[in-house]
Amino acid sequence: MAKVVDHYENPRNVGSLDKKAKNVGTGLVGAPACGDVMKLQVEVDENGKIIDARFKTFGCGSAIASSSLATEWVKGKTVDEALKIKNTDIAKELCLPPVKLHCSMLAEDAIKAALADYKLKQGSNPTGPEKSAASM
Amino acid sequence: MWGGRTGALLRVWGLWPAGVLGRRPLSCNAASLAGSNSPQCWNCGGPGGPMRGDGFFCPQCRALQPPDPTRDYFSLMDCNRAFRVDTAKLQTRYQDLQRLVHPDFFSQRSQTEKDFSEKHSTLVNDAYKTLLAPLSRGLYLLKLHGVEIPEGTDYEMDRQFLMEIMEINEKLAEAQSEAAVKEIESVVRAKQNELTDNVSRAFEQDDMEKAKEMLTKMRYFSNVEENIKLKKIPLQ
């Protein structure tokens, strides 16, 4: 409970990255049942490591806390490592009640959407950014 | 003596084992009740029970009966089961019903009737609140048609719409003046009015999927409206 309140009252990494930048991936997701919207962005370096992350969430405290935690967790991870982050881990860390589990799912989906957007921007090369730089 | 169906009925109405049966004369006969098929007044055994239509009171002893659990809000508020409602008529109906069932009018009556009146009054409040606002009315109507908006991430909503919602929310968060907030408010209100018309048309055409899509969009804008209300507080 304290962790949710902390991430809600002192959210980390609120803000935006330049969505036009080639190494920035932007994920935008919504939850129709409660009308929450979540934007999560990642900045990836030439080695495929996430060096910065920002989020903006309009919705309930659990959604804000989940996305705040998500941005903290993706920093320092590679794209593939970040894809492994599960909503259940987020929910467990924040001690989310069952009724708010979908908020952590929204955060997981936002991470995946941001990384998918980043990969799309790198071109169709599936082996990662270091190779696509060479193929350009 | 109070086993079987009669016992079951009394248990459902919260009257047994510890219930009070009221101060009115008890003229019921266990034998006659045990074999009956129609609901009976908890007080006098006459033709009562959760009444169909607006008969909230037993015609025989005038005791307040429990609410009919099968009655939907449109029926209770005497509205056609449709998206368009006459809100003036709805308000009148709300006041008329509360004059009949509000707990204030049962302060001198039995505990059973007090409990029933509280249930009736709460139901009337819920029905009124749900049917008054287009979003809740539309969602309720969808539910009656067996359609609900699922929990979880929206994989169907177009990105453009989500961006629009995100931008309006950001603009609202950054707004520094009352005028700026008012401008956003009028934009959102116009969107809601347009969506309300779309919802109405969808229901008229019996297009539940379209209604669901429009109501989902209304839900996102409704959250913006809540944020506008919150934003206005310190600016006053």
Chai-1 contact restraints between the chains, C-beta under 6 A:
chainA,res_idxA,chainB,res_idxB,connection_type,confidence,min_distance_angstrom,max_distance_angstrom,comment,restraint_id
A,L28,B,L162,contact,1.0,0.0,6.0,A-B,restraint_1
A,V29,B,T153,contact,1.0,0.0,6.0,A-B,restraint_2
A,G30,B,D154,contact,1.0,0.0,6.0,A-B,restraint_3
A,G30,B,M157,contact,1.0,0.0,6.0,A-B,restraint_4
A,G30,B,L162,contact,1.0,0.0,6.0,A-B,restraint_5
A,P32,B,I149,contact,1.0,0.0,6.0,A-B,restraint_6
A,P32,B,D154,contact,1.0,0.0,6.0,A-B,restraint_7
A,P32,B,T216,contact,1.0,0.0,6.0,A-B,restraint_8
A,A33,B,I149,contact,1.0,0.0,6.0,A-B,restraint_9
A,A33,B,E151,contact,1.0,0.0,6.0,A-B,restraint_10
A,G35,B,R219,contact,1.0,0.0,6.0,A-B,restraint_11
A,G35,B,Y220,contact,1.0,0.0,6.0,A-B,restraint_12
A,G35,B,N223,contact,1.0,0.0,6.0,A-B,restraint_13
A,V37,B,L162,contact,1.0,0.0,6.0,A-B,restraint_14
A,V37,B,I165,contact,1.0,0.0,6.0,A-B,restraint_15
A,V37,B,M166,contact,1.0,0.0,6.0,A-B,restraint_16
A,K39,B,M166,contact,1.0,0.0,6.0,A-B,restraint_17
A,F58,B,N169,contact,1.0,0.0,6.0,A-B,restraint_18
A,H102,B,E151,contact,1.0,0.0,6.0,A-B,restraint_19
A,H102,B,G152,contact,1.0,0.0,6.0,A-B,restraint_20
A,M105,B,G152,contact,1.0,0.0,6.0,A-B,restraint_21
A,L106,B,T153,contact,1.0,0.0,6.0,A-B,restraint_22
A,D109,B,T153,contact,1.0,0.0,6.0,A-B,restraint_23
